[in-house]
């Protein structure tokens, strides 16, 4: 048996599947854009890819 600690929504004993949510550290990096048209196309391509995945 494994015992997990965390924030509870209900006090008591629980049986069932456990879902562990973990935060991923994200790093935002600033870069200078040399060619705006290339970046606009890159964003447009990313939007289309996201729509296709949904």
mmCIF file of the N, C-alpha and C atoms, coordinates in Angstrom:
data_MODEL
# 
_entry.id   MODEL 
# 
loop_
_atom_site.group_PDB 
_atom_site.id 
_atom_site.type_symbol 
_atom_site.label_atom_id 
_atom_site.label_alt_id 
_atom_site.label_comp_id 
_atom_site.label_asym_id 
_atom_site.label_entity_id 
_atom_site.label_seq_id 
_atom_site.pdbx_PDB_ins_code 
_atom_site.Cartn_x 
_atom_site.Cartn_y 
_atom_site.Cartn_z 
_atom_site.occupancy 
_atom_site.B_iso_or_equiv 
_atom_site.pdbx_formal_charge 
_atom_site.auth_seq_id 
_atom_site.auth_comp_id 
_atom_site.auth_asym_id 
_atom_site.auth_atom_id 
_atom_site.pdbx_PDB_model_num 
ATOM 1   N N  . UNK A 1 1  ? 0.847   -1.182 0.000   1.00 0.00 ? 1  UNK A N  1 
ATOM 2   C CA . UNK A 1 1  ? 0.000   0.000  0.000   1.00 0.00 ? 1  UNK A CA 1 
ATOM 3   C C  . UNK A 1 1  ? 0.882   1.231  0.000   1.00 0.00 ? 1  UNK A C  1 
ATOM 4   N N  . UNK A 1 2  ? 0.500   2.223  -0.798  1.00 0.00 ? 2  UNK A N  1 
ATOM 5   C CA . UNK A 1 2  ? 1.255   3.459  -0.879  1.00 0.00 ? 2  UNK A CA 1 
ATOM 6   C C  . UNK A 1 2  ? 0.405   4.570  -0.293  1.00 0.00 ? 2  UNK A C  1 
ATOM 7   N N  . UNK A 1 3  ? 1.022   5.429  0.507   1.00 0.00 ? 3  UNK A N  1 
ATOM 8   C CA . UNK A 1 3  ? 0.300   6.534  1.123   1.00 0.00 ? 3  UNK A CA 1 
ATOM 9   C C  . UNK A 1 3  ? 0.757   7.829  0.478   1.00 0.00 ? 3  UNK A C  1 
ATOM 10  N N  . UNK A 1 4  ? -0.191  8.607  -0.041  1.00 0.00 ? 4  UNK A N  1 
ATOM 11  C CA . UNK A 1 4  ? 0.110   9.870  -0.685  1.00 0.00 ? 4  UNK A CA 1 
ATOM 12  C C  . UNK A 1 4  ? -0.440  11.011 0.155   1.00 0.00 ? 4  UNK A C  1 
ATOM 13  N N  . UNK A 1 5  ? 0.289   12.104 0.211   1.00 0.00 ? 5  UNK A N  1 
ATOM 14  C CA . UNK A 1 5  ? -0.140  13.273 0.980   1.00 0.00 ? 5  UNK A CA 1 
ATOM 15  C C  . UNK A 1 5  ? -0.423  14.408 0.002   1.00 0.00 ? 5  UNK A C  1 
ATOM 16  N N  . UNK A 1 6  ? -1.396  15.233 0.335   1.00 0.00 ? 6  UNK A N  1 
ATOM 17  C CA . UNK A 1 6  ? -1.720  16.380 -0.503  1.00 0.00 ? 6  UNK A CA 1 
ATOM 18  C C  . UNK A 1 6  ? -2.975  17.063 0.009   1.00 0.00 ? 6  UNK A C  1 
ATOM 19  N N  . UNK A 1 7  ? -3.494  17.960 -0.768  1.00 0.00 ? 7  UNK A N  1 
ATOM 20  C CA . UNK A 1 7  ? -4.720  18.662 -0.404  1.00 0.00 ? 7  UNK A CA 1 
ATOM 21  C C  . UNK A 1 7  ? -5.909  17.745 -0.673  1.00 0.00 ? 7  UNK A C  1 
ATOM 22  N N  . UNK A 1 8  ? -6.816  17.709 0.273   1.00 0.00 ? 8  UNK A N  1 
ATOM 23  C CA . UNK A 1 8  ? -7.974  16.833 0.096   1.00 0.00 ? 8  UNK A CA 1 
ATOM 24  C C  . UNK A 1 8  ? -9.233  17.659 -0.161  1.00 0.00 ? 8  UNK A C  1 
ATOM 25  N N  . UNK A 1 9  ? -10.148 17.058 -0.892  1.00 0.00 ? 9  UNK A N  1 
ATOM 26  C CA . UNK A 1 9  ? -11.443 17.673 -1.113  1.00 0.00 ? 9  UNK A CA 1 
ATOM 27  C C  . UNK A 1 9  ? -12.495 17.048 -0.205  1.00 0.00 ? 9  UNK A C  1 
ATOM 28  N N  . UNK A 1 10 ? -12.138 15.895 0.357   1.00 0.00 ? 10 UNK A N  1 
ATOM 29  C CA . UNK A 1 10 ? -13.065 15.170 1.209   1.00 0.00 ? 10 UNK A CA 1 
ATOM 30  C C  . UNK A 1 10 ? -12.257 14.504 2.304   1.00 0.00 ? 10 UNK A C  1 
ATOM 31  N N  . UNK A 1 11 ? -12.680 14.677 3.543   1.00 0.00 ? 11 UNK A N  1 
ATOM 32  C CA . UNK A 1 11 ? -11.970 14.054 4.658   1.00 0.00 ? 11 UNK A CA 1 
ATOM 33  C C  . UNK A 1 11 ? -12.462 12.627 4.828   1.00 0.00 ? 11 UNK A C  1 
ATOM 34  N N  . UNK A 1 12 ? -11.523 11.712 4.950   1.00 0.00 ? 12 UNK A N  1 
ATOM 35  C CA . UNK A 1 12 ? -11.893 10.326 5.146   1.00 0.00 ? 12 UNK A CA 1 
ATOM 36  C C  . UNK A 1 12 ? -10.987 9.401  4.357   1.00 0.00 ? 12 UNK A C  1 
ATOM 37  N N  . UNK A 1 13 ? -11.399 8.174  4.229   1.00 0.00 ? 13 UNK A N  1 
ATOM 38  C CA . UNK A 1 13 ? -10.647 7.161  3.497   1.00 0.00 ? 13 UNK A CA 1 
ATOM 39  C C  . UNK A 1 13 ? -11.218 7.064  2.091   1.00 0.00 ? 13 UNK A C  1 
ATOM 40  N N  . UNK A 1 14 ? -10.329 6.987  1.140   1.00 0.00 ? 14 UNK A N  1 
ATOM 41  C CA . UNK A 1 14 ? -10.753 6.955  -0.258  1.00 0.00 ? 14 UNK A CA 1 
ATOM 42  C C  . UNK A 1 14 ? -10.168 5.734  -0.942  1.00 0.00 ? 14 UNK A C  1 
ATOM 43  N N  . UNK A 1 15 ? -10.956 5.074  -1.749  1.00 0.00 ? 15 UNK A N  1 
ATOM 44  C CA . UNK A 1 15 ? -10.501 3.965  -2.569  1.00 0.00 ? 15 UNK A CA 1 
ATOM 45  C C  . UNK A 1 15 ? -10.734 4.339  -4.025  1.00 0.00 ? 15 UNK A C  1 
ATOM 46  N N  . UNK A 1 16 ? -9.767  4.074  -4.870  1.00 0.00 ? 16 UNK A N  1 
ATOM 47  C CA . UNK A 1 16 ? -9.959  4.365  -6.286  1.00 0.00 ? 16 UNK A CA 1 
ATOM 48  C C  . UNK A 1 16 ? -8.659  4.744  -6.961  1.00 0.00 ? 16 UNK A C  1 
ATOM 49  N N  . UNK A 1 17 ? -8.788  5.223  -8.184  1.00 0.00 ? 17 UNK A N  1 
ATOM 50  C CA . UNK A 1 17 ? -7.641  5.607  -8.989  1.00 0.00 ? 17 UNK A CA 1 
ATOM 51  C C  . UNK A 1 17 ? -7.130  6.967  -8.550  1.00 0.00 ? 17 UNK A C  1 
ATOM 52  N N  . UNK A 1 18 ? -5.815  7.096  -8.509  1.00 0.00 ? 18 UNK A N  1 
ATOM 53  C CA . UNK A 1 18 ? -5.187  8.351  -8.109  1.00 0.00 ? 18 UNK A CA 1 
ATOM 54  C C  . UNK A 1 18 ? -4.648  9.053  -9.344  1.00 0.00 ? 18 UNK A C  1 
ATOM 55  N N  . UNK A 1 19 ? -4.903  10.344 -9.437  1.00 0.00 ? 19 UNK A N  1 
ATOM 56  C CA . UNK A 1 19 ? -4.334  11.170 -10.505 1.00 0.00 ? 19 UNK A CA 1 
ATOM 57  C C  . UNK A 1 19 ? -3.358  12.142 -9.863  1.00 0.00 ? 19 UNK A C  1 
ATOM 58  N N  . UNK A 1 20 ? -2.117  12.104 -10.295 1.00 0.00 ? 20 UNK A N  1 
ATOM 59  C CA . UNK A 1 20 ? -1.095  12.989 -9.746  1.00 0.00 ? 20 UNK A CA 1 
ATOM 60  C C  . UNK A 1 20 ? -0.863  14.106 -10.746 1.00 0.00 ? 20 UNK A C  1 
ATOM 61  N N  . UNK A 1 21 ? -1.085  15.340 -10.298 1.00 0.00 ? 21 UNK A N  1 
ATOM 62  C CA . UNK A 1 21 ? -0.877  16.504 -11.144 1.00 0.00 ? 21 UNK A CA 1 
ATOM 63  C C  . UNK A 1 21 ? 0.435   17.156 -10.746 1.00 0.00 ? 21 UNK A C  1 
ATOM 64  N N  . UNK A 1 22 ? 1.291   17.398 -11.711 1.00 0.00 ? 22 UNK A N  1 
ATOM 65  C CA . UNK A 1 22 ? 2.587   18.009 -11.430 1.00 0.00 ? 22 UNK A CA 1 
ATOM 66  C C  . UNK A 1 22 ? 2.758   19.253 -12.287 1.00 0.00 ? 22 UNK A C  1 
ATOM 67  N N  . UNK A 1 23 ? 3.312   20.282 -11.696 1.00 0.00 ? 23 UNK A N  1 
ATOM 68  C CA . UNK A 1 23 ? 3.585   21.508 -12.434 1.00 0.00 ? 23 UNK A CA 1 
ATOM 69  C C  . UNK A 1 23 ? 4.883   21.367 -13.191 1.00 0.00 ? 23 UNK A C  1 
ATOM 70  N N  . UNK A 1 24 ? 4.879   21.836 -14.407 1.00 0.00 ? 24 UNK A N  1 
ATOM 71  C CA . UNK A 1 24 ? 6.106   21.875 -15.180 1.00 0.00 ? 24 UNK A CA 1 
ATOM 72  C C  . UNK A 1 24 ? 6.623   23.311 -15.156 1.00 0.00 ? 24 UNK A C  1 
ATOM 73  N N  . UNK A 1 25 ? 7.885   23.460 -14.882 1.00 0.00 ? 25 UNK A N  1 
ATOM 74  C CA . UNK A 1 25 ? 8.463   24.797 -14.886 1.00 0.00 ? 25 UNK A CA 1 
ATOM 75  C C  . UNK A 1 25 ? 8.642   25.254 -16.321 1.00 0.00 ? 25 UNK A C  1 
ATOM 76  N N  . UNK A 1 26 ? 8.099   26.402 -16.609 1.00 0.00 ? 26 UNK A N  1 
ATOM 77  C CA . UNK A 1 26 ? 8.197   26.967 -17.948 1.00 0.00 ? 26 UNK A CA 1 
ATOM 78  C C  . UNK A 1 26 ? 9.145   28.166 -17.897 1.00 0.00 ? 26 UNK A C  1 
ATOM 79  N N  . UNK A 1 27 ? 9.975   28.273 -18.896 1.00 0.00 ? 27 UNK A N  1 
ATOM 80  C CA . UNK A 1 27 ? 10.891  29.400 -18.987 1.00 0.00 ? 27 UNK A CA 1 
ATOM 81  C C  . UNK A 1 27 ? 10.529  30.194 -20.232 1.00 0.00 ? 27 UNK A C  1 
ATOM 82  N N  . UNK A 1 28 ? 10.295  31.485 -20.043 1.00 0.00 ? 28 UNK A N  1 
ATOM 83  C CA . UNK A 1 28 ? 9.991   32.366 -21.161 1.00 0.00 ? 28 UNK A CA 1 
ATOM 84  C C  . UNK A 1 28 ? 11.262  33.139 -21.486 1.00 0.00 ? 28 UNK A C  1 
ATOM 85  N N  . UNK A 1 29 ? 11.678  33.015 -22.740 1.00 0.00 ? 29 UNK A N  1 
ATOM 86  C CA . UNK A 1 29 ? 12.924  33.646 -23.158 1.00 0.00 ? 29 UNK A CA 1 
ATOM 87  C C  . UNK A 1 29 ? 12.610  34.746 -24.158 1.00 0.00 ? 29 UNK A C  1 
ATOM 88  N N  . UNK A 1 30 ? 13.187  35.916 -23.961 1.00 0.00 ? 30 UNK A N  1 
ATOM 89  C CA . UNK A 1 30 ? 13.002  37.015 -24.902 1.00 0.00 ? 30 UNK A CA 1 
ATOM 90  C C  . UNK A 1 30 ? 14.048  36.922 -26.000 1.00 0.00 ? 30 UNK A C  1 
ATOM 91  N N  . UNK A 1 31 ? 13.595  37.085 -27.235 1.00 0.00 ? 31 UNK A N  1 
ATOM 92  C CA . UNK A 1 31 ? 14.508  37.099 -28.367 1.00 0.00 ? 31 UNK A CA 1 
ATOM 93  C C  . UNK A 1 31 ? 14.131  38.266 -29.279 1.00 0.00 ? 31 UNK A C  1 
ATOM 94  N N  . UNK A 1 32 ? 15.101  38.827 -29.915 1.00 0.00 ? 32 UNK A N  1 
ATOM 95  C CA . UNK A 1 32 ? 14.852  39.926 -30.845 1.00 0.00 ? 32 UNK A CA 1 
ATOM 96  C C  . UNK A 1 32 ? 14.468  39.334 -32.200 1.00 0.00 ? 32 UNK A C  1 
ATOM 97  N N  . UNK A 1 33 ? 13.388  39.827 -32.771 1.00 0.00 ? 33 UNK A N  1 
ATOM 98  C CA . UNK A 1 33 ? 12.888  39.343 -34.046 1.00 0.00 ? 33 UNK A CA 1 
ATOM 99  C C  . UNK A 1 33 ? 13.522  40.170 -35.167 1.00 0.00 ? 33 UNK A C  1 
ATOM 100 N N  . UNK A 1 34 ? 14.163  39.480 -36.071 1.00 0.00 ? 34 UNK A N  1 
ATOM 101 C CA . UNK A 1 34 ? 14.798  40.163 -37.200 1.00 0.00 ? 34 UNK A CA 1 
ATOM 102 C C  . UNK A 1 34 ? 13.839  40.284 -38.386 1.00 0.00 ? 34 UNK A C  1 
ATOM 103 N N  . UNK A 1 35 ? 13.062  39.246 -38.657 1.00 0.00 ? 35 UNK A N  1 
ATOM 104 C CA . UNK A 1 35 ? 12.158  39.240 -39.802 1.00 0.00 ? 35 UNK A CA 1 
ATOM 105 C C  . UNK A 1 35 ? 10.734  38.976 -39.310 1.00 0.00 ? 35 UNK A C  1 
ATOM 106 N N  . UNK A 1 36 ? 9.922   40.034 -39.254 1.00 0.00 ? 36 UNK A N  1 
ATOM 107 C CA . UNK A 1 36 ? 8.563   39.919 -38.716 1.00 0.00 ? 36 UNK A CA 1 
ATOM 108 C C  . UNK A 1 36 ? 7.690   39.003 -39.567 1.00 0.00 ? 36 UNK A C  1 
ATOM 109 N N  . UNK A 1 37 ? 7.865   39.025 -40.871 1.00 0.00 ? 37 UNK A N  1 
ATOM 110 C CA . UNK A 1 37 ? 7.030   38.198 -41.750 1.00 0.00 ? 37 UNK A CA 1 
ATOM 111 C C  . UNK A 1 37 ? 7.227   36.711 -41.475 1.00 0.00 ? 37 UNK A C  1 
ATOM 112 N N  . UNK A 1 38 ? 8.459   36.307 -41.206 1.00 0.00 ? 38 UNK A N  1 
ATOM 113 C CA . UNK A 1 38 ? 8.737   34.906 -40.883 1.00 0.00 ? 38 UNK A CA 1 
ATOM 114 C C  . UNK A 1 38 ? 8.040   34.518 -39.579 1.00 0.00 ? 38 UNK A C  1 
ATOM 115 N N  . UNK A 1 39 ? 8.070   35.411 -38.604 1.00 0.00 ? 39 UNK A N  1 
ATOM 116 C CA . UNK A 1 39 ? 7.418   35.127 -37.315 1.00 0.00 ? 39 UNK A CA 1 
ATOM 117 C C  . UNK A 1 39 ? 5.905   35.057 -37.471 1.00 0.00 ? 39 UNK A C  1 
ATOM 118 N N  . UNK A 1 40 ? 5.332   35.931 -38.282 1.00 0.00 ? 40 UNK A N  1 
ATOM 119 C CA . UNK A 1 40 ? 3.885   35.917 -38.513 1.00 0.00 ? 40 UNK A CA 1 
ATOM 120 C C  . UNK A 1 40 ? 3.482   34.600 -39.167 1.00 0.00 ? 40 UNK A C  1 
ATOM 121 N N  . UNK A 1 41 ? 4.263   34.123 -40.112 1.00 0.00 ? 41 UNK A N  1 
ATOM 122 C CA . UNK A 1 41 ? 3.983   32.833 -40.761 1.00 0.00 ? 41 UNK A CA 1 
ATOM 123 C C  . UNK A 1 41 ? 4.117   31.693 -39.753 1.00 0.00 ? 41 UNK A C  1 
ATOM 124 N N  . UNK A 1 42 ? 5.136   31.770 -38.885 1.00 0.00 ? 42 UNK A N  1 
ATOM 125 C CA . UNK A 1 42 ? 5.353   30.721 -37.884 1.00 0.00 ? 42 UNK A CA 1 
ATOM 126 C C  . UNK A 1 42 ? 4.162   30.643 -36.922 1.00 0.00 ? 42 UNK A C  1 
ATOM 127 N N  . UNK A 1 43 ? 3.639   31.796 -36.510 1.00 0.00 ? 43 UNK A N  1 
ATOM 128 C CA . UNK A 1 43 ? 2.479   31.812 -35.614 1.00 0.00 ? 43 UNK A CA 1 
ATOM 129 C C  . UNK A 1 43 ? 1.248   31.267 -36.337 1.00 0.00 ? 43 UNK A C  1 
ATOM 130 N N  . UNK A 1 44 ? 1.076   31.657 -37.592 1.00 0.00 ? 44 UNK A N  1 
ATOM 131 C CA . UNK A 1 44 ? -0.053  31.147 -38.371 1.00 0.00 ? 44 UNK A CA 1 
ATOM 132 C C  . UNK A 1 44 ? 0.004   29.637 -38.522 1.00 0.00 ? 44 UNK A C  1 
ATOM 133 N N  . UNK A 1 45 ? 1.212   29.109 -38.773 1.00 0.00 ? 45 UNK A N  1 
ATOM 134 C CA . UNK A 1 45 ? 1.376   27.652 -38.883 1.00 0.00 ? 45 UNK A CA 1 
ATOM 135 C C  . UNK A 1 45 ? 1.057   26.962 -37.561 1.00 0.00 ? 45 UNK A C  1 
ATOM 136 N N  . UNK A 1 46 ? 1.470   27.571 -36.452 1.00 0.00 ? 46 UNK A N  1 
ATOM 137 C CA . UNK A 1 46 ? 1.188   26.995 -35.127 1.00 0.00 ? 46 UNK A CA 1 
ATOM 138 C C  . UNK A 1 46 ? -0.307  26.980 -34.846 1.00 0.00 ? 46 UNK A C  1 
ATOM 139 N N  . UNK A 1 47 ? -1.004  28.031 -35.261 1.00 0.00 ? 47 UNK A N  1 
ATOM 140 C CA . UNK A 1 47 ? -2.454  28.096 -35.074 1.00 0.00 ? 47 UNK A CA 1 
ATOM 141 C C  . UNK A 1 47 ? -3.155  26.999 -35.874 1.00 0.00 ? 47 UNK A C  1 
ATOM 142 N N  . UNK A 1 48 ? -2.729  26.824 -37.114 1.00 0.00 ? 48 UNK A N  1 
ATOM 143 C CA . UNK A 1 48 ? -3.327  25.781 -37.955 1.00 0.00 ? 48 UNK A CA 1 
ATOM 144 C C  . UNK A 1 48 ? -3.069  24.389 -37.389 1.00 0.00 ? 48 UNK A C  1 
ATOM 145 N N  . UNK A 1 49 ? -1.865  24.170 -36.893 1.00 0.00 ? 49 UNK A N  1 
ATOM 146 C CA . UNK A 1 49 ? -1.523  22.873 -36.297 1.00 0.00 ? 49 UNK A CA 1 
ATOM 147 C C  . UNK A 1 49 ? -2.396  22.617 -35.056 1.00 0.00 ? 49 UNK A C  1 
ATOM 148 N N  . UNK A 1 50 ? -2.583  23.664 -34.234 1.00 0.00 ? 50 UNK A N  1 
ATOM 149 C CA . UNK A 1 50 ? -3.415  23.511 -33.035 1.00 0.00 ? 50 UNK A CA 1 
ATOM 150 C C  . UNK A 1 50 ? -4.853  23.202 -33.407 1.00 0.00 ? 50 UNK A C  1 
ATOM 151 N N  . UNK A 1 51 ? -5.367  23.857 -34.439 1.00 0.00 ? 51 UNK A N  1 
ATOM 152 C CA . UNK A 1 51 ? -6.745  23.577 -34.896 1.00 0.00 ? 51 UNK A CA 1 
ATOM 153 C C  . UNK A 1 51 ? -6.873  22.137 -35.385 1.00 0.00 ? 51 UNK A C  1 
ATOM 154 N N  . UNK A 1 52 ? -5.864  21.669 -36.101 1.00 0.00 ? 52 UNK A N  1 
ATOM 155 C CA . UNK A 1 52 ? -5.895  20.284 -36.610 1.00 0.00 ? 52 UNK A CA 1 
ATOM 156 C C  . UNK A 1 52 ? -5.862  19.275 -35.472 1.00 0.00 ? 52 UNK A C  1 
ATOM 157 N N  . UNK A 1 53 ? -5.142  19.592 -34.412 1.00 0.00 ? 53 UNK A N  1 
ATOM 158 C CA . UNK A 1 53 ? -5.040  18.669 -33.269 1.00 0.00 ? 53 UNK A CA 1 
ATOM 159 C C  . UNK A 1 53 ? -6.322  18.645 -32.456 1.00 0.00 ? 53 UNK A C  1 
ATOM 160 N N  . UNK A 1 54 ? -7.075  19.734 -32.483 1.00 0.00 ? 54 UNK A N  1 
ATOM 161 C CA . UNK A 1 54 ? -8.332  19.773 -31.733 1.00 0.00 ? 54 UNK A CA 1 
ATOM 162 C C  . UNK A 1 54 ? -9.409  19.087 -32.521 1.00 0.00 ? 54 UNK A C  1 
# 
